């Protein structure tokens, strides 16, 4: 919490030079008219591997020691984090092992393998896959790459804020979806460092509002159940570090209904011609 967040996020941006695809802001005429304000979309669905996750994964792997790089990395994921880690490791010449639960679609397994990672299928749910990843990390000396609760990962995700404010320096608000909180924490701490007056609003589904509940209770809290179509933010408990950063930097957290999410998904497809994950349309 006492680190120079802006300097660390700028270093992450330097690490990512030449790795990322440009995802320039898109002004949405439809949503701007609909909401009577200027709405811009940051299309990270057009990023390499189809999501922002490569930012945090690559920054984390870039900061490994030579000894850690030689031993390799391991991650647990059924989706975007897996592919972000696999591609990042390949780019850095580091061996990658990804543990995926049994429910992972074959397409995602094959995509991860095609990026050069060894895939281990273990467990029926993410938590069981993660436990297997911890076990293998201890057995073989791999470095575990967390999906969100890690400072280097958070700084990598925060590079989005630098890009947004470079293109739109007078932005009034940035709206960010929250799952484990890595994206929201990174964007909030970076945006506030550049412009302390900007508002950063977190968004969660009504059926998976773990960060909002945690902030209300004053500590990271675990939801008993989750029910949402936005699987990318279906997280029962936020990270300890992401909780600390979000509770300090976010101006508010708004919850949205499943109906709102599906309506935004369809409107984004129809009006913007963008195929976006349900988690990604929550701010819209």
C-alpha positions in Angstrom: 0.0 0.0 0.0 3.0 2.3 0.5 4.6 1.6 -2.8 4.8 4.3 -5.6 1.9 2.9 -7.5 2.3 5.2 -10.5 6.0 4.4 -10.9 5.2 0.6 -10.6 2.4 0.8 -13.2 4.6 2.8 -15.6 7.3 0.1 -15.2 4.7 -2.5 -16.0 3.8 -0.5 -19.2 7.5 -0.5 -20.1 7.7 -4.3 -19.6 4.7 -4.7 -21.9 6.1 -2.6 -24.7 5.9 -4.6 -28.0 3.8 -7.3 -26.4 0.3 -5.8 -26.4 -2.0 -5.0 -29.3 -3.3 -1.5 -29.3 -6.9 -1.3 -28.0 -7.8 2.3 -28.7 -10.9 3.8 -27.1 -14.1 3.6 -29.2 -16.7 6.3 -28.7 -20.1 4.7 -28.7 -22.7 6.8 -30.4 -25.5 4.5 -29.3 -24.6 4.3 -25.6 -23.7 8.0 -25.5 -27.2 8.9 -26.8 -28.8 6.3 -24.6 -27.3 7.6 -21.4 -26.9 11.3 -22.4 -23.2 11.4 -21.8 -20.0 10.6 -23.7 -19.4 6.9 -23.5 -16.1 5.3 -24.6 -15.3 1.6 -24.7 -11.9 0.1 -24.0 -12.1 -3.0 -26.2 -9.8 -5.4 -24.4 -11.7 -8.3 -26.0 -9.5 -7.4 -29.0 -6.3 -7.8 -27.0 -4.0 -10.8 -27.5 -5.7 -14.0 -26.1 -9.0 -12.0 -26.1 -8.7 -10.3 -22.7 -6.7 -8.0 -20.5 -5.3 -10.9 -18.5 -2.0 -11.0 -20.5 -1.1 -7.6 -19.0 -0.8 -8.9 -15.4 0.6 -12.3 -16.3 3.3 -10.9 -18.5 4.3 -8.3 -16.0 4.5 -10.9 -13.2 6.7 -13.2 -15.3 8.9 -10.3 -16.4 9.7 -9.7 -12.8 10.8 -13.2 -12.0 14.4 -13.8 -11.0 16.6 -15.9 -13.4 16.3 -18.8 -11.0 12.5 -18.6 -10.9 12.4 -18.3 -14.7 14.6 -21.4 -15.0 12.2 -23.5 -12.8 9.1 -22.4 -14.7 5.7 -21.1 -13.7 2.3 -22.6 -12.9 -1.2 -21.2 -12.8 -4.7 -22.5 -12.3 -7.5 -21.3 -14.6 -10.3 -22.4 -16.8 -10.1 -19.4 -19.1 -8.4 -16.1 -19.8 -5.7 -16.2 -17.1 -4.6 -19.6 -18.5 -4.0 -18.3 -22.0 -2.5 -15.1 -20.7 0.1 -17.0 -18.6 0.8 -19.5 -21.4 1.4 -16.8 -24.0 3.5 -14.7 -21.6 5.6 -17.6 -20.6 6.2 -18.5 -24.3 7.2 -14.9 -25.0 9.7 -15.0 -22.1 11.1 -18.5 -22.8 9.7 -19.9 -19.5 8.2 -23.3 -19.1 4.5 -23.0 -18.2 2.1 -25.5 -16.6 -1.6 -24.7 -16.4 -4.0 -26.7 -14.2 -7.5 -26.7 -15.5 -10.6 -28.2 -13.9 -12.5 -31.0 -15.5 -15.3 -28.7 -16.6 -13.0 -26.6 -18.8 -14.3 -26.6 -22.4 -12.0 -28.5 -24.8 -11.6 -25.4 -27.0 -9.9 -23.6 -24.1 -7.7 -26.6 -23.2 -6.5 -26.8 -26.8 -6.0 -23.0 -27.1 -3.8 -23.2 -23.9 -1.8 -26.1 -25.3 -1.3 -24.4 -28.6 0.3 -21.5 -26.7 3.0 -23.9 -25.5 1.8 -24.7 -22.0 1.6 -28.1 -20.4 -2.0 -28.6 -19.3 -2.9 -30.7 -16.2 -6.6 -31.5 -15.8 -7.5 -31.9 -12.1 -10.5 -31.3 -9.9 -14.2 -30.6 -10.6 -14.1 -26.9 -9.7 -11.5 -24.1 -9.8 -10.6 -24.4 -6.1 -9.6 -28.0 -6.5 -7.5 -27.2 -9.6 -5.8 -24.4 -7.7 -5.0 -26.8 -4.8 -3.3 -29.1 -7.4 -1.4 -26.2 -8.7 -0.1 -25.3 -5.2 1.0 -29.0 -4.8 2.8 -29.1 -8.1 4.5 -25.7 -7.4 5.8 -27.1 -4.1 6.9 -30.3 -5.6 8.7 -28.9 -8.6 9.7 -25.4 -7.5 7.4 -23.6 -10.0 6.4 -20.1 -9.3 2.6 -19.8 -8.9 1.1 -16.9 -10.9 -2.1 -15.7 -9.1 -5.0 -14.6 -11.2 -5.6 -11.4 -9.3 -4.2 -11.2 -5.8 -0.6 -10.2 -6.6 1.0 -6.8 -6.8 2.8 -7.4 -10.1 -0.4 -8.7 -11.7 -2.4 -5.7 -10.4 0.2 -3.3 -11.8 0.0 -5.0 -15.2 -3.8 -4.6 -15.3 -3.4 -1.0 -14.2 -1.6 -0.1 -17.5 -5.2 0.1 -18.9 -5.7 3.3 -16.9 -2.6 4.9 -18.3 -3.8 4.2 -21.9 -7.3 5.4 -21.2 -6.1 8.7 -19.7 -3.5 9.2 -22.4 -6.3 9.1 -25.0 -9.0 10.8 -22.8 -7.2 12.9 -20.2 -10.5 14.7 -19.2 -12.4 11.5 -18.4 -14.8 12.0 -15.5 -15.3 8.4 -14.5 -13.9 4.9 -15.3 -16.3 2.0 -14.8 -14.6 -1.4 -14.1 -16.0 -4.9 -13.6 -14.9 -6.7 -10.4 -14.3 -10.4 -10.0 -11.3 -11.0 -7.7 -10.5 -7.3 -7.9 -7.2 -7.3 -9.8 -8.4 -5.2 -12.7 -10.4 -2.8 -10.5 -7.5 -2.4 -8.0 -5.0 -1.7 -10.8 -7.1 0.7 -12.7 -8.2 2.6 -9.6 -4.8 3.0 -8.1 -3.2 4.1 -11.4 -6.0 6.4 -12.5 -6.1 8.2 -9.1 -2.3 8.6 -9.2 -2.6 10.4 -12.6 -5.8 12.3 -11.7 -6.9 12.3 -8.1 -10.2 13.9 -9.1 -11.3 11.1 -11.4 -14.0 8.7 -10.1 -13.4 5.0 -10.5 -16.6 2.9 -10.1 -16.6 -0.9 -9.6 -19.4 -3.1 -11.0 -20.5 -6.5 -9.8 -23.5 -8.8 -10.5 -26.1 -8.9 -7.8 -25.4 -12.7 -7.6 -21.7 -12.3 -7.1 -21.0 -9.1 -5.2 -18.1 -10.4 -3.1 -16.1 -7.1 -3.1 -19.1 -5.0 -2.2 -20.0 -7.3 0.7 -16.4 -7.4 1.9 -16.1 -3.6 1.9 -19.4 -3.4 3.8 -18.1 -5.8 6.4 -14.7 -4.3 6.6 -12.7 -7.4 5.7 -12.4 -9.9 2.8 -15.5 -12.0 3.0 -16.6 -15.2 1.3 -20.0 -15.5 -0.4 -21.9 -18.7 0.4 -23.3 -19.0 -3.1 -22.8 -17.4 -6.5 -25.4 -17.1 -9.2 -24.6 -15.1 -12.3 -24.2 -15.6 -16.1 -21.0 -13.5 -15.9 -18.6 -16.3 -15.2 -15.6 -14.0 -15.6 -16.5 -12.2 -12.4 -18.0 -15.2 -10.5 -15.6 -15.0 -7.5 -16.7 -16.0 -4.0 -13.9 -14.1 -2.2 -11.8 -11.2 -3.3 -8.1 -11.2 -2.7 -6.6 -9.6 0.5 -4.5 -7.1 -1.5 -7.2 -6.4 -4.0 -9.6 -5.8 -1.2 -7.2 -3.3 0.5 -6.6 -1.4 -2.7 -10.3 -1.4 -3.9 -11.5 -0.3 -0.4 -9.0 2.6 -0.5 -9.3 3.8 -4.1 -12.7 2.9 -5.5 -15.4 5.7 -5.2 -18.3 3.3 -5.3 -19.4 -0.2 -6.2 -22.7 -0.7 -8.2 -24.4 -4.0 -8.6 -26.3 -5.0 -11.7 -29.0 -7.6 -12.4 -28.8 -10.6 -14.7 -31.4 -8.9 -17.0 -29.2 -5.8 -17.2 -26.1 -7.9 -18.1 -27.9 -9.8 -20.9 -29.5 -6.6 -22.3 -26.0 -4.9 -22.4 -24.5 -8.0 -24.0 -27.1 -8.0 -26.8 -26.9 -4.2 -27.3 -23.1 -4.4 -27.6 -23.4 -7.1 -30.1 -26.1 -5.4 -32.2 -25.0 -1.7 -31.9 -21.2 -2.0 -31.5 -20.7 -5.2 -33.5 -18.5 -6.5 -30.7 -18.7 -10.0 -29.2 -17.9 -9.4 -25.5 -17.9 -11.6 -22.5 -20.8 -11.1 -20.1 -18.3 -10.0 -17.5 -17.0 -7.4 -19.9 -20.3 -5.7 -20.6 -21.2 -5.1 -16.9 -20.0 -1.5 -17.0 -22.3 -0.8 -20.0 
